[in-house]
Structures are given as structure tokens and as C-alpha cells.
Amino acid sequence: MHQRIDRDVGADRIVAQLAYRYDGQFDRDRIDTLFHDSYDRLADTARVTVFLPTLAEKLTVQRLDALAQADGKIAKRVPEILFVCVGNAGRSQIAAALARHHAGTRVHIRTAGSSPHEEIYPEVEQIMTDTGLSLAEEFPKPLTNEVLAAADVVVTMGCGEHCPVLPGRRYEDWPIADPAGQPAARIRAIRDDIDHHVHALLAELLPTSI
């Protein structure tokens, strides 16, 4: 069991900043609970903890934004797509990067893992960098109720029964091979397979734009 973040190293500051940012939407206690839950979830797989407060803050922001959308506190302006795989370290990150590249701000993308890994696979990062798409700002995130509830389309890749299903969402399961430990040529083929699926999905969601 991981210890909660020491409040002397900035947790109170982070929660206070988030409380100011989401004033009128969520109270401080709710934000505090989500922040420490995010920290604990990320700590479960982390070997290096120095960046955990920053990553927990980013995850908390994503969860609060998703919760605000699901609760109708902020309007959805574009379709919300959630890409999910087991580790959120390969397939879902590739799909998200390609969807953002092709659709820009016409869709909003989130990713998650049913059992998130510590970091994105380095070989996947390299292939995407070679493609011209950086994953440097991304990190594996747990699948939470907030992001699931906010999604219009949930795309799963390999997580099977570990991916929960909520009524009212559109679900797609893409039969994509896991890139973990694969040679570069195989990962490029997986990337191209995902790209084909992404194009087809965006063509349905944005028929006049893609």
C-alpha cells in the first residue's frame, strides 16, 4: 500500500490551485479526494515517484473535466473518443496521437488502460516520433468512471472483459496486435492498422471533414 503524498511537498498547493480553477463546479473536498486517488493509482505502477504529483495533477484535471461534461456542467462541443487498451502504453496511445493528428480540434480524445503500465513503450514512442507525432507529454492512465461516463465513443483494443460497459455509449473493439516487444517493422504495421481504423471512425463521426 502506497503512502499518500506528503502535504508538505505540494499537495495542498495543487489542490488549492485546482479548487480555484474549478470554483463553482466542484468543492475542495471532492477535488482533494480525486487528486489523492489519482496519485495512489499512479503510484501503484511507479518506480520513480518524483514526478507523481505533477502526473496526478494532470490526471485529476482530466477526471474533473470529464466529470463536468458527464454532469452537464460544461457543454460538449465536439465528439468525445476514449481509446482503451490494457496498459495504455501502446495501442491506445498510437490511436489517440493519430486521431488528434487527423481531426485536430474537431474531436476530443482521452486514453486509459484497464491495467496501466508504468510508462509508454519506448519502441512505440520512437515509431511515433519517426512518424512525426510526439508522445512525450503522454503517460499511462487508469480507466476511471469519469472518463468513461464522458465518452461518446469507447474504442477498446485487447482489454476484453476488463473494460467496463456503460449504457448509452457507442463501443467498438478493434482487433489490434499488441506492439509490446515487437520489432520496429511490426510496430509500424500495427501503427498503419490502427491508422486505418482511426480514419474509418473519423469518417463516420466527421463525414464532411475527413
Buried (B, 14 or more C-beta within 10 A) or exposed (E): EEEEBEEEEBBEEBBEEBBEEBEEBBEBEBBBEBBBBBBBBBBEBBEEBEEBBEBBBBBBBBBBBBBBBBEEBBEEEBBBBBBBBBBBBBBBBBBBBBBBBBBEEBBBBBBBBBBBBBBBBEBBBEBBEEBEBEBEEBBBBBBBEBBBBBBBBBBBBBBEEEBEEEEEBBBBBBEBBBBBEBEEEBBBBBBEBBBEBBBEBBEEBBEEEB
